[in-house]
């Protein structure tokens, strides 16, 4: 244990730690080397004797607590690689203070330090002498990796994630090779999506009009009212003075006329109505390619809409006293208003319910292309328009070959005048051009240099398609085949012929580049990575450090926030978590988006700015907008834009555990759950997950003798069962310290008619109080947190679950990052330089499955 003074304002030393530190300094002992010096000369016999003395009472052949006995282990086990899981578990339990239990005789500081030093050095020494990169299962791209890879391969800005089935998760992540199975249904879906993408990229799509709809996220109606509108700028893609509405990304397959339409809310008690009178549209020319389509109203400093305050049940409502006013409904393309239409502020009908809510957009749809032969005209299909900032259609580039996708794919075009006509036999010029296109795309898609064996099957697809289709459409069909080829769908790493059975070998430069790109970008290596791999320079320390920095500065690094942080912190679950609307009416769709955005920005800035990972524990800053600041009770933050806000001591916020996203996800819909919060901390911040509960575990009792029980009282009754107490003694204190935050992360002082008590005690006897005290507890265990973070990051980087043999690698990465104060880039660099990331084990038998998919 290294005792240092914390520079953070939240760090507080426990009396025991201060006492030990005082005496170490008084005796002239350097605290940093205390744990090392006491371990010198500590023999395996002494270690086993200490373990037998303190553990035999519970871990014997009769009681067999924890399913192990001291009679089953020997001090020489570690040097022979035996019982590695048990020894690693023992190391973690002792370092966390879980063993010996608080009611048992404790180890002296010198005994604990010596035993931990012996365990760690012995396990690490065996690992160093017997490197083990771990098992490697053939890994399929998950749907996010597939979508990103297609985006970069074809320069096609279309997100197809939602068009593919969801992937299973293993060890907390959906890029785990062991759970990424393949079925006939899955392949059919990939084939269908690949067909659509190939047509969009080559410009073949769009021969007939189609419709894409976007349902604007809304809160449900309450008490027989209409859907409420939001007096906020809903996305950064809308103008600064916009209110309500929404926007979405749309890819125009061809340059032509498109109808942009929106249904606005009717202020009725049944907002599923989609009446033509509430549909407003505008037709304009869109060039082929990506666009952001939006509809919204104007923000007004002084709202003119009359808001009734009297209500008499759900059968009778107060009718509006004034005529509707006119509101500006803006049609927005790529952030600019192109058309404004006047619409009434409310609609009177036989089902009218209220005029209290501002009108808002419920749904947006785009239909087209309507006419690709005459794209220069644009009309209002419903009424006279008021033009504001309209697009000059004369300046729109209508040539399809100017789209990024077309330009990247068609590095050549045949000169033959017959290329637009199907033919039984392609000309030499066409075959040469098709070969160039296929060779370039397949090398990038397969993440390695390709040869005739790779190219010929795809060229055969082109030849067969060319008998019925023109040249461009035949290339589209070939790309469809490429996008479902095994070498693209799977991360394939072949065993070199020189590797002996069961030996450890280093993966080649191209395979390393592919692993690196999947880790940091969830995508393909770009040209710079490929060139460095070709030169054999990518793994040179200085070049690798520069490339990691470059990759993390790229927009593609958003994949780490979406895919790693989104699963590590459970942020992906937030859209599916629904707090009780009656208990927490303030938890609206915009607030849900805001609390998720806060944590995403928090993680992204630590990643981009290369900050110490300890900011996840107790940072004194966060990213807020006005709505979220009001939710937290923080003054001085105005507007819907997020900005960095320094947190004062009075805010009782800071780090991940002060953020509403985490507090909400670890709660039940109607009330908090100290158990869930405590387990989340153990799982994600300390990598010390408790065992799963027994199948017959009783539920918490919320009432006793007709009186509501506080969370502390409920858990105290639950812990009376010895079977439950063993795990809850670790989880409950961590969760109870957060009880002053309700189930949506807002602060409170009372629950069940009682003042909330947030004092707690750790299993080792450490007392603390509230979030600030919890910050102190975690700071004292910051090295354990560092290893826990590395555990999750290495799990994600390798695409497999970690095993006991990986724990020495985690400690090695932590030691490499320690001189850099655990800055996140230093951890990432150590991960990609580690043995599991760079090496594989050859099959032990010559006939063992090489796990390489073949193209047929």
C-alpha positions in Angstrom: 0.0 0.0 0.0 1.4 3.4 -1.0 0.4 6.3 1.2 0.5 9.7 -0.5 -1.2 13.0 0.1 -4.0 13.6 -2.3 -3.9 16.8 -4.3 -7.7 16.6 -4.9 -10.1 18.7 -2.9 -12.3 15.6 -2.3 -9.5 13.4 -0.9 -9.7 12.8 2.9 -7.5 10.5 4.8 -9.0 8.0 7.2 -7.7 8.2 10.8 -5.9 4.8 10.4 -4.1 5.9 7.2 -3.0 9.2 8.8 -1.8 7.4 11.9 0.3 4.9 9.8 1.7 7.7 7.6 2.6 9.7 10.7 4.6 6.9 12.3 6.3 5.9 9.1 7.5 9.4 8.6 8.5 9.7 12.3 10.5 6.5 12.0 12.2 7.8 8.9 10.7 5.3 6.6 9.8 6.3 3.0 6.1 5.4 2.6 6.5 4.7 -1.1 9.0 1.9 -0.5 7.4 0.5 2.6 5.4 -2.2 0.7 8.5 -3.3 -1.1 11.0 -3.4 1.7 8.7 -5.4 4.0 8.2 -8.0 1.3 12.0 -8.7 0.9 12.9 -12.1 2.2 9.3 -13.2 2.6 9.4 -16.9 1.6 6.7 -19.1 0.1 6.6 -21.1 3.4 6.0 -17.9 5.4 3.3 -16.9 3.0 1.5 -20.3 3.1 1.9 -20.3 6.9 0.2 -16.9 7.2 -2.6 -18.0 4.8 -3.2 -21.2 6.7 -3.2 -19.3 10.0 -5.8 -16.7 8.9 -7.8 -18.6 6.3 -8.1 -22.2 7.5 -10.9 -21.4 10.0 -13.3 -20.8 7.1 -11.6 -22.2 4.0 -11.2 -25.8 5.1 -12.4 -29.2 3.7 -15.3 -29.1 6.1 -16.7 -25.6 5.8 -15.3 -25.0 2.3 -16.3 -21.3 2.3 -15.9 -19.7 -1.1 -15.6 -23.2 -2.6 -11.9 -23.6 -1.7 -9.8 -25.0 1.0 -6.2 -24.2 2.1 -5.6 -28.0 1.8 -6.1 -27.7 -1.9 -3.3 -25.2 -2.5 0.5 -25.2 -2.0 3.0 -22.5 -1.8 4.8 -23.9 -4.9 1.6 -23.6 -7.0 2.3 -20.2 -8.4 5.8 -21.2 -9.7 4.1 -24.0 -11.6 1.2 -22.0 -12.9 -1.4 -24.0 -10.8 -4.5 -22.6 -9.2 -3.9 -19.2 -10.9 -7.5 -18.1 -10.5 -7.5 -18.8 -6.8 -4.3 -17.0 -6.2 -5.4 -14.0 -8.2 -8.7 -13.9 -6.3 -6.8 -14.1 -3.0 -4.6 -11.2 -4.1 -7.6 -9.1 -5.0 -9.6 -9.9 -1.8 -6.7 -9.1 0.5 -5.8 -5.8 -1.3 -9.5 -4.7 -1.2 -9.7 -5.4 2.5 -12.4 -8.0 2.1 -10.2 -10.7 3.6 -9.8 -11.5 6.4 -13.4 -10.5 7.3 -13.8 -7.5 9.7 -14.9 -9.8 12.5 -11.8 -12.0 12.2 -8.3 -11.3 13.4 -6.7 -8.8 11.0 -3.3 -8.9 9.3 -0.8 -6.3 10.7 0.2 -3.7 8.1 3.6 -5.4 7.7 2.0 -8.8 7.3 -0.5 -7.5 4.7 2.2 -5.6 2.8 4.5 -8.6 2.8 1.9 -11.1 1.7 0.6 -8.8 -1.1 4.1 -8.2 -2.3 4.9 -11.9 -2.4 1.7 -12.8 -4.2 2.0 -10.0 -6.8 5.7 -10.5 -7.6 5.3 -14.3 -7.7 2.4 -14.2 -10.1 4.0 -11.5 -12.3 7.3 -13.4 -12.3 5.6 -16.6 -13.6 3.8 -14.6 -16.2 7.0 -13.0 -17.4 8.7 -16.3 -17.7 5.7 -18.0 -19.3 4.0 -15.4 -21.6 0.4 -16.2 -22.5 -1.5 -14.0 -25.0 -4.7 -15.8 -24.2 -7.1 -17.6 -26.4 -8.2 -16.0 -29.7 -11.6 -16.8 -31.2 -12.4 -15.9 -34.8 -14.0 -12.4 -34.4 -16.9 -11.1 -36.5 -17.4 -7.4 -36.8 -20.3 -6.3 -34.7 -22.9 -4.1 -36.2 -21.2 -0.9 -35.1 -17.9 -2.0 -36.4 -19.5 -3.1 -39.6 -21.3 0.3 -40.1 -18.2 2.3 -39.4 -16.1 0.1 -41.7 -18.6 0.5 -44.6 -18.7 4.2 -44.0 -14.9 4.5 -44.3 -14.5 2.0 -47.1 -17.1 3.6 -49.4 -16.9 7.2 -48.1 -20.6 6.8 -47.5 -22.1 8.9 -44.6 -25.0 6.6 -43.9 -25.5 4.9 -40.5 -26.9 1.4 -41.0 -26.6 0.4 -37.3 -30.3 0.2 -36.7 -30.8 -1.8 -39.9 -28.8 -4.7 -38.5 -29.8 -7.0 -35.6 -28.4 -6.2 -32.2 -25.3 -8.2 -31.0 -25.1 -10.2 -27.8 -22.7 -9.0 -25.1 -20.0 -11.0 -23.3 -18.0 -9.8 -20.3 -19.8 -6.5 -20.7 -19.1 -5.7 -24.3 -20.7 -6.5 -27.6 -17.4 -6.9 -29.5 -16.6 -10.1 -27.6 -15.7 -12.7 -30.2 -17.2 -15.6 -28.2 -20.8 -14.2 -28.5 -20.6 -12.9 -32.1 -22.2 -15.8 -33.7 -23.5 -16.1 -37.3 -26.8 -17.4 -38.5 -28.6 -17.7 -41.8 -31.0 -14.9 -40.8 -28.1 -12.7 -39.8 -26.3 -13.3 -43.1 -29.5 -12.5 -45.1 -29.8 -9.2 -43.2 -26.2 -8.3 -43.9 -26.7 -9.2 -47.6 -29.8 -7.0 -47.8 -28.0 -4.1 -46.1 -25.0 -4.5 -48.3 -27.2 -4.4 -51.4 -28.7 -1.0 -50.3 -25.3 0.4 -49.4 -23.6 -0.6 -52.6 -26.4 1.0 -54.7 -26.3 4.2 -52.7 -22.5 4.4 -53.0 -22.5 3.9 -56.8 -25.5 6.1 -57.5 -27.6 3.2 -58.7 -30.3 3.7 -56.1 -33.0 6.3 -56.5 -34.7 5.2 -59.7 -38.0 5.3 -57.8 -39.2 7.6 -55.0 -39.1 6.3 -51.5 -40.0 7.7 -48.1 -37.9 8.0 -44.9 -39.6 9.0 -41.7 -38.2 10.3 -38.4 -40.4 10.3 -35.3 -39.3 13.2 -33.0 -38.7 11.9 -29.5 -41.5 13.1 -27.2 -42.8 12.7 -23.7 -46.1 11.0 -23.5 -49.3 12.9 -22.8 -50.3 13.3 -19.2 -53.8 13.4 -17.7 -55.6 13.3 -21.1 -53.6 16.2 -22.5 -51.8 16.5 -25.8 -48.1 15.8 -26.3 -46.1 18.7 -24.7 -43.8 20.7 -26.8 -40.3 21.8 -25.8 -39.4 25.5 -25.6 -35.7 24.5 -26.3 -33.3 24.3 -29.1 -33.4 20.5 -29.5 -30.2 19.8 -31.5 -27.0 21.6 -32.5 -28.1 21.1 -36.1 -30.9 23.6 -35.8 -30.5 27.4 -35.9 -29.6 29.1 -32.6 -33.0 30.8 -32.3 -35.0 27.7 -33.0 -37.5 26.1 -30.6 -38.8 22.5 -30.5 -38.9 20.4 -33.6 -36.0 18.1 -34.5 -33.7 17.0 -37.3 -32.2 13.8 -38.7 -29.6 12.7 -41.2 -30.8 11.8 -44.7 -28.9 10.5 -47.7 -30.2 11.5 -51.1 -29.4 8.7 -53.5 -29.7 11.0 -56.6 -29.8 14.7 -57.3 -33.5 15.6 -57.7 -36.7 17.0 -56.2 -37.5 15.9 -52.7 -40.6 16.7 -50.6 -39.8 17.5 -47.0 -42.9 17.3 -44.8 -43.8 17.4 -41.1 -46.8 16.7 -39.0 -47.2 19.2 -36.2 -49.1 18.4 -33.0 -52.8 19.0 -33.0 -53.2 19.7 -29.3 -55.7 16.8 -29.0 -55.8 14.1 -26.4 -54.8 11.5 -29.0 -51.6 12.6 -30.7 -51.4 9.5 -32.8 -53.7 11.4 -35.2 -51.9 12.2 -38.5 -54.4 14.4 -40.3 -53.6 16.0 -43.6 -54.5 19.4 -42.2 -51.6 19.1 -39.8 -49.1 18.1 -42.5 -47.0 20.9 -43.9 -44.5 20.3 -46.7 -42.0 21.9 -49.1 -40.4 20.6 -52.2 -36.9 21.5 -53.2 -33.8 20.2 -55.0 -31.3 18.2 -53.0 -28.0 17.2 -54.5 -27.0 13.5 -54.1 -25.2 12.9 -50.8 -25.7 13.4 -47.0 -28.0 16.1 -45.6 -29.4 17.1 -42.3 -33.2 17.7 -42.5 -35.0 19.6 -39.8 -38.2 21.4 -38.9 -38.6 23.7 -36.0 -40.4 26.8 -34.7 -38.9 30.2 -33.8 -37.8 31.0 -30.2 -39.7 34.0 -28.9 -38.5 36.1 -26.0 -42.1 36.9 -25.0 -44.4 34.0 -25.7 -47.8 35.1 -27.0 -49.6 31.8 -26.6 -52.3 32.0 -23.9 -51.9 29.3 -21.2 -55.1 28.4 -19.3 -54.6 27.5 -15.6 -58.1 26.1 -14.8 -58.9 22.5 -15.3 -62.0 20.5 -14.3 -61.1 16.8 -14.7 -60.6 14.9 -18.0 -64.2 15.2 -19.3 -64.3 18.9 -19.6 -61.6 21.4 -20.5 -61.5 25.2 -20.8 -61.7 26.4 -24.4 -59.3 29.1 -25.6 -60.6 32.6 -25.3 -58.6 34.1 -28.2 -58.1 33.3 -31.8 -55.0 31.4 -32.8 -52.0 33.4 -33.8 -49.6 32.7 -36.6 -46.3 30.9 -35.9 -43.3 30.5 -38.1 -42.6 26.9 -39.1 -39.1 26.6 -40.5 -37.8 24.0 -43.0 -34.1 23.6 -42.3 -31.5 21.9 -44.6 -28.0 21.4 -43.3 -28.5 24.0 -40.6 -29.9 26.8 -42.8 -33.6 27.9 -43.1 -34.7 27.3 -46.7 -38.4 28.0 -46.3 -40.8 29.4 -43.6 -44.5 28.8 -43.5 -47.1 30.4 -41.3 -49.2 27.9 -39.2 -51.9 28.6 -36.6 -50.8 28.4 -32.9 -53.6 25.8 -32.2 -56.2 23.8 -33.9 -59.9 23.7 -32.9 -61.7 20.4 -33.3 -64.3 18.2 -31.7 -61.5 16.6 -29.7 -59.8 19.8 -28.7 -58.2 19.5 -25.2 -56.1 22.5 -24.5 -54.0 25.3 -25.9 -51.5 25.3 -23.1 -48.7 23.6 -25.0 -46.8 25.3 -27.8 -47.2 23.7 -31.1 -44.4 21.4 -32.0 -43.2 18.9 -34.7 -44.2 15.3 -34.2 -42.8 13.6 -37.3 -40.6 14.5 -40.2 -40.5 12.7 -43.5 -38.6 13.0 -46.8 -40.0 11.6 -50.1 -38.1 11.4 -53.3 -36.5 11.7 -55.7 -39.7 12.9 -57.3 -38.3 14.0 -60.7 -34.6 13.5 -61.6 -35.2 14.9 -65.1 -35.9 18.4 -64.0 -34.2 19.1 -60.7 -34.0 22.9 -61.0 -37.6 23.7 -59.9 -38.8 23.9 -56.3 -42.4 24.5 -55.2 -44.5 24.8 -52.1 -47.0 21.9 -52.3 -49.5 23.4 -49.8 -49.6 27.2 -49.8 -47.7 30.4 -50.6 -44.2 30.5 -49.1 -42.1 33.1 -47.4 -38.5 32.6 -48.6 -35.7 33.0 -46.0 -32.1 32.0 -46.7 -33.2 29.8 -49.6 -30.8 27.5 -51.3 -29.7 28.8 -54.8 -30.4 25.7 -56.9 -28.4 27.1 -59.7 -25.2 26.5 -57.7 -26.1 22.9 -56.7 -23.8 20.3 -58.3 -26.0 17.7 -59.9 -23.4 15.3 -61.2 -23.5 12.1 -59.3 -19.8 11.4 -60.0 -19.0 14.3 -57.7 -20.2 12.5 -54.5 -17.4 11.3 -52.3 -18.5 7.7 -52.6 -18.6 7.7 -56.4 -15.2 9.4 -56.6 -13.6 6.9 -54.2 -15.0 3.8 -55.8 -14.6 4.7 -59.5 -10.9 5.3 -59.7 -11.4 4.6 -63.4 -14.3 4.5 -65.9 -14.3 2.5 -69.2 -14.1 4.5 -72.4 -16.5 2.1 -74.2 -19.7 3.7 -75.3 -21.4 0.4 -74.5 -20.7 0.5 -70.8 -24.3 1.5 -70.1 -25.6 -1.5 -72.0 -25.7 -5.1 -70.6 -23.4 -7.4 -72.6 -22.5 -11.1 -72.7 -18.8 -10.4 -72.6 -17.1 -7.4 -71.1 -14.5 -5.6 -73.0 -10.8 -5.7 -72.0 -11.1 -2.0 -70.9 -14.0 -2.8 -68.7 -12.3 -5.8 -67.1 -9.1 -3.8 -66.5 -11.1 -1.0 -64.9 -13.2 -3.4 -62.8 -10.0 -5.2 -61.6 -8.5 -1.9 -60.5 -11.6 -1.0 -58.6 -11.9 -4.4 -56.9 -8.2 -4.6 -56.1 -8.2 -1.2 -54.3 -11.5 -1.8 -52.4 -10.7 -5.4 -51.4 -7.2 -4.4 -50.0 -8.8 -1.8 -47.8 -11.8 -4.0 -46.8 -9.6 -7.1 -46.0 -7.1 -5.0 -44.0 -4.1 -6.5 -45.9 -2.5 -6.7 -49.3 -4.6 -8.8 -51.7 -3.7 -11.1 -54.5 -5.4 -12.8 -57.4 -6.9 -15.4 -55.1 -8.8 -12.5 -53.4 -9.7 -10.6 -56.6 -10.8 -13.4 -59.0 -14.0 -14.4 -57.1 -15.1 -10.8 -57.0 -14.2 -10.3 -60.6 -16.3 -13.3 -61.4 -19.3 -11.7 -59.7 -18.8 -8.6 -61.8 -18.7 -10.6 -65.1 -21.9 -12.5 -64.2 -23.7 -9.3 -63.2 -22.5 -7.6 -66.4 -24.7 -9.9 -68.5 -27.8 -8.3 -67.2 -26.7 -4.9 -65.9 -24.6 -1.9 -67.0 -21.1 -1.3 -65.8 -22.0 0.9 -62.8 -24.7 -1.5 -61.6 -22.4 -4.5 -62.0 -19.8 -2.8 -59.8 -22.6 -2.2 -57.3 -23.3 -5.9 -57.3 -19.6 -6.7 -56.8 -19.4 -4.3 -53.9 -22.4 -6.1 -52.3 -20.5 -9.3 -52.5 -17.4 -7.6 -51.0 -19.4 -6.4 -48.0 -20.4 -9.9 -47.1 -17.1 -11.6 -47.9 -15.6 -13.5 -44.9 -12.4 -11.5 -45.1 -14.3 -8.3 -44.5 -16.9 -9.6 -42.0 -14.2 -11.3 -39.8 -10.9 -10.1 -38.3 -8.8 -12.9 -39.8 -5.3 -13.6 -38.5 -3.4 -16.5 -40.1 -0.8 -18.5 -38.2 2.6 -18.3 -40.0 4.1 -21.4 -41.4 7.2 -21.0 -39.3 5.3 -21.1 -36.0 5.6 -24.4 -34.1 2.6 -26.1 -32.5 1.7 -24.3 -29.2 4.3 -21.6 -29.7 3.8 -17.9 -29.1 4.2 -15.7 -32.2 3.8 -12.0 -33.0 1.0 -11.0 -35.3 2.1 -9.2 -38.5 2.1 -5.4 -39.0 -1.2 -5.4 -41.0 -3.0 -7.5 -38.4 -1.7 -5.1 -35.7 -3.0 -2.1 -37.7 -6.4 -3.8 -38.0 -6.5 -4.5 -34.2 -5.5 -0.9 -33.5 -8.2 0.6 -35.8 -10.9 -1.7 -34.4 -9.9 -0.7 -30.8 -9.7 3.1 -31.3 -12.1 3.7 -34.2 -14.3 0.5 -34.4 -13.4 0.7 -38.1 -10.8 0.0 -40.8 -7.2 1.2 -40.8 -6.8 4.3 -42.9 -4.1 4.8 -45.5 -1.6 6.2 -43.1 -1.8 3.2 -40.8 -1.6 0.9 -43.8 1.5 2.6 -45.2 3.3 2.4 -41.8 2.4 -1.2 -41.6 3.7 -1.8 -45.1 7.0 -0.1 -44.0 7.2 -2.1 -40.8 7.3 1.0 -38.7 4.0 1.2 -37.0 5.1 -0.5 -33.8 8.1 1.7 -33.3 7.5 3.4 -30.0 7.8 7.0 -31.1 5.7 6.4 -34.3 3.1 4.4 -32.4 2.7 7.1 -29.8 2.2 9.7 -32.6 -0.3 7.5 -34.4 -2.3 6.9 -31.2 -2.4 10.7 -30.6 -3.5 11.3 -34.2 -6.2 8.6 -34.0 -7.6 9.9 -30.8 -7.8 13.4 -32.2 -9.9 12.2 -35.1 -13.7 12.3 -35.2 -13.6 8.5 -35.6 -12.5 8.3 -31.9 -16.1 9.1 -31.0 -16.4 5.3 -31.3 -14.6 4.9 -28.0 -17.2 7.1 -26.3 -20.1 5.4 -28.0 -18.9 1.8 -27.8 -16.5 1.6 -24.9 -17.8 4.2 -22.5 -21.4 3.5 -23.6 -21.1 -0.1 -22.3 -18.6 0.4 -19.5 -20.8 3.1 -17.9 -24.1 1.5 -19.1 -25.0 4.7 -21.0 -26.5 2.5 -23.8 -29.2 1.5 -21.3 -30.4 5.0 -20.7 -32.9 5.2 -23.6 -34.6 2.1 -22.2 -34.7 3.2 -18.6 -38.1 4.8 -17.7 -38.4 6.5 -14.3 -42.0 6.8 -13.0 -43.6 9.8 -14.7 -45.8 10.6 -11.6 -42.9 10.4 -9.1 -40.5 12.3 -11.4 -42.5 14.5 -13.8 -39.4 16.6 -14.4 -37.6 13.7 -16.1 -38.4 14.7 -19.7 -36.9 13.6 -23.0 -34.6 16.7 -23.1 -33.4 16.0 -19.6 -32.8 12.3 -20.5 -30.7 13.5 -23.5 -28.9 16.1 -21.3 -27.8 13.7 -18.6 -26.5 11.2 -21.2 -24.7 14.1 -23.1 -23.0 15.2 -19.8 -21.3 11.9 -19.3 -20.4 11.5 -22.9 -18.7 14.9 -23.0 -17.0 14.2 -19.7 -15.5 11.0 -21.0 -14.6 12.5 -24.4 -12.8 15.5 -22.9 -10.7 13.2 -20.6 -9.9 11.2 -23.7 -9.1 14.1 -26.0 -7.2 16.2 -23.5 -5.2 13.2 -22.2 -6.2 13.7 -18.6 -5.6 11.4 -15.6 -8.2 8.7 -15.3 -8.7 9.7 -11.6 -10.9 12.5 -12.9 -13.5 9.8 -13.4 -13.5 9.4 -9.6 -13.6 13.0 -8.3 -13.2 15.7 -11.0 -14.3 19.1 -9.8 -15.8 20.0 -13.1 -18.5 18.7 -15.5 -20.4 19.7 -18.7 -23.8 21.2 -18.2 -26.5 23.2 -20.0 -29.2 25.3 -18.3 -31.7 22.5 -18.0 -29.2 20.1 -16.4 -27.8 22.8 -14.2 -31.3 23.6 -12.9 -31.8 19.9 -12.2 -28.6 19.9 -10.1 -29.5 23.2 -8.4 -26.5 25.0 -9.9 -27.0 28.7 -10.8 -25.4 30.8 -13.5 -25.7 28.4 -16.5 -27.9 29.7 -19.3 -28.9 28.3 -22.7 -29.2 24.8 -24.2 -25.5 24.6 -25.2 -23.2 22.4 -23.0 -20.2 24.0 -21.5 -17.5 23.1 -19.0 -18.6 24.2 -15.5 -16.4 24.2 -12.4 -18.2 22.6 -9.5 -18.1 24.4 -6.1 -18.0 22.4 -2.8 -21.6 23.3 -2.1 -22.8 21.5 -5.2 -22.1 18.0 -3.8 -21.3 16.8 -7.3 -18.1 15.7 -9.0 -16.8 12.6 -10.9 -19.0 9.9 -12.4 -20.9 9.3 -9.2 -22.2 12.9 -9.1 -23.7 12.6 -12.5 -27.4 12.0 -13.0 -26.9 9.4 -15.8 -25.1 7.0 -13.4 -27.5 7.8 -10.5 -30.5 7.2 -12.7 -29.3 4.0 -14.3 -28.5 2.5 -10.9 -32.0 3.2 -9.6 -35.4 1.5 -9.9 -38.1 3.4 -11.8 -39.8 4.8 -8.6 -37.1 4.7 -6.0 -33.4 4.5 -5.5 -31.5 1.2 -5.0 -28.4 1.4 -2.8 -27.7 -2.3 -3.7 -27.6 -1.5 -7.5 -25.5 1.6 -6.9 -23.1 -0.3 -4.7 -22.8 -3.2 -7.1 -22.2 -0.8 -10.0 -19.3 0.7 -8.1 -17.8 -2.7 -7.3 -18.3 -3.9 -10.9 -17.1 -0.9 -12.9 -14.9 1.2 -10.6 -13.1 -1.5 -8.6 -13.5 -4.7 -10.7 -14.5 -6.5 -7.5 -17.9 -7.9 -8.5 -19.8 -9.7 -5.8 -21.1 -13.2 -6.6 -24.6 -13.5 -8.0 -27.4 -13.8 -5.4 -28.8 -17.2 -4.6 -32.0 -18.1 -6.5 -34.2 -17.9 -3.4 -32.9 -14.6 -2.1 -35.8 -12.7 -0.4 -36.7 -9.2 -1.7 -36.4 -6.1 0.3 -39.3 -5.2 2.6 -40.5 -1.7 2.0 -42.9 -1.5 5.0 -43.1 -2.8 8.5 -46.2 -2.5 10.7 -47.7 -0.1 8.2 -44.8 2.3 8.2 -42.5 3.0 5.2 -38.9 1.9 5.8 -36.0 3.9 4.7 -33.4 2.2 2.4 -31.1 1.9 5.4 -33.8 0.1 7.5 -34.7 -2.2 4.6 -31.1 -3.2 4.1 -30.5 -3.7 7.8 -33.4 -6.2 7.9 -32.1 -7.9 4.7 -28.5 -8.3 6.2 -29.9 -10.1 9.2 -29.8 -13.2 7.0 -26.1 -14.4 7.1 -26.4 -15.7 3.6 -27.1 -12.1 2.3 -24.8 -10.3 4.7 -21.6 -11.6 3.1 -22.2 -9.6 -0.1 -24.3 -6.7 1.2 -21.6 -5.7 3.7 -19.5 -4.7 0.7 -22.2 -3.2 -1.5 -24.5 -1.4 0.9 -22.1 1.2 2.4 -21.2 2.4 -1.1 -24.8 2.7 -2.2 -26.1 4.2 1.1 -23.6 7.1 0.7 -25.5 8.2 -2.4 -29.0 8.2 -0.8 -29.2 12.0 -1.0 -29.7 11.6 -4.7 -33.1 10.4 -5.8 -33.9 8.0 -8.7 -33.2 10.6 -11.3 -30.1 12.1 -9.7 -31.6 15.2 -8.1 -30.7 16.1 -4.5 -33.0 15.4 -1.6 -32.8 15.5 2.2 -35.9 13.4 3.2 -37.3 10.0 2.3 -40.1 7.9 3.8 -40.7 10.8 6.2 -37.2 10.6 7.7 -34.1 12.6 7.3 -31.7 10.8 5.1 -28.5 9.4 6.8 -25.6 9.0 4.4 -23.0 7.8 6.9 -21.5 4.4 6.1 -18.7 2.0 7.1 -16.5 -0.2 4.9 -15.8 -3.8 5.7 -12.4 -2.8 7.0 -13.9 -0.4 9.5 -13.4 2.8 7.5 -16.1 5.4 8.3 -17.2 7.9 5.7 -20.2 10.1 4.8 -22.0 11.0 1.6 -20.5 11.6 -1.8 -17.4 13.5 -0.6 -16.6 10.6 1.8 -17.1 8.1 -1.0 -14.7 10.1 -3.1 -12.2 9.7 -0.3 -12.7 6.0 0.0 -12.2 5.6 -3.8 -9.2 7.8 -3.8 -7.6 5.6 -1.2 -8.2 2.7 -3.6 -7.2 4.7 -6.7 -4.6 2.1 -7.7 -7.3 -0.6 -7.6 -9.5 1.7 -9.7 -6.6 2.1 -12.2 -6.4 -1.6 -12.6 -10.2 -1.9 -12.8 -10.2 0.7 -15.7 -7.4 -1.1 -17.4 -9.3 -4.4 -17.0 -12.3 -3.0 -18.8 -10.2 -1.3 -21.5 -8.1 -4.4 -22.2 -11.3 -6.5 -22.4 -12.7 -4.2 -25.0 -9.4 -3.8 -26.9 -8.9 -7.6 -27.2 -12.5 -8.5 -28.0 -12.5 -11.3 -25.4 -13.1 -11.8 -21.8 -10.1 -11.6 -19.5 -8.8 -14.6 -17.6 -6.5 -15.0 -14.5 -3.5 -15.2 -16.8 -4.3 -11.7 -18.0 -4.0 -10.1 -14.5 -0.2 -9.7 -14.6 -0.6 -7.9 -17.9 -3.1 -5.5 -16.2 -0.6 -4.8 -13.4 2.2 -4.3 -15.9 0.1 -1.8 -17.8 -0.6 0.0 -14.5 3.1 0.2 -13.7 3.9 1.6 -17.2 1.2 4.3 -16.7 2.0 5.2 -13.1 4.9 7.6 -14.0 2.6 9.4 -16.3 0.0 9.8 -13.4 -2.2 7.3 -15.2 -3.0 9.7 -18.1 -5.4 8.0 -20.4 -3.2 8.1 -23.5 -0.3 6.4 -21.6 -2.7 3.6 -20.6 -3.9 3.1 -24.2 -0.3 3.1 -25.4 0.5 0.4 -22.8 -2.5 -1.7 -23.9 -1.6 -1.7 -27.5 2.0 -2.5 -26.6 1.0 -5.4 -24.4 1.7 -9.1 -25.0 -2.0 -10.1 -25.6 -2.5 -7.3 -28.1 0.6 -8.2 -30.1 0.9 -11.9 -29.8 -1.1 -15.1 -30.5 -0.6 -18.8 -29.6 -0.3 -21.3 -32.5 -2.6 -24.3 -32.4 -1.2 -27.2 -30.4 -2.2 -29.8 -33.0 -1.7 -29.7 -36.7 -5.3 -30.6 -37.4 -6.7 -28.0 -35.0 -9.2 -25.5 -36.5 -7.3 -22.5 -37.7 -10.4 -20.4 -37.4 -10.1 -18.8 -40.8 -13.2 -18.3 -42.9 -12.8 -19.1 -46.6 -14.3 -17.3 -49.6 -16.1 -19.8 -51.9 
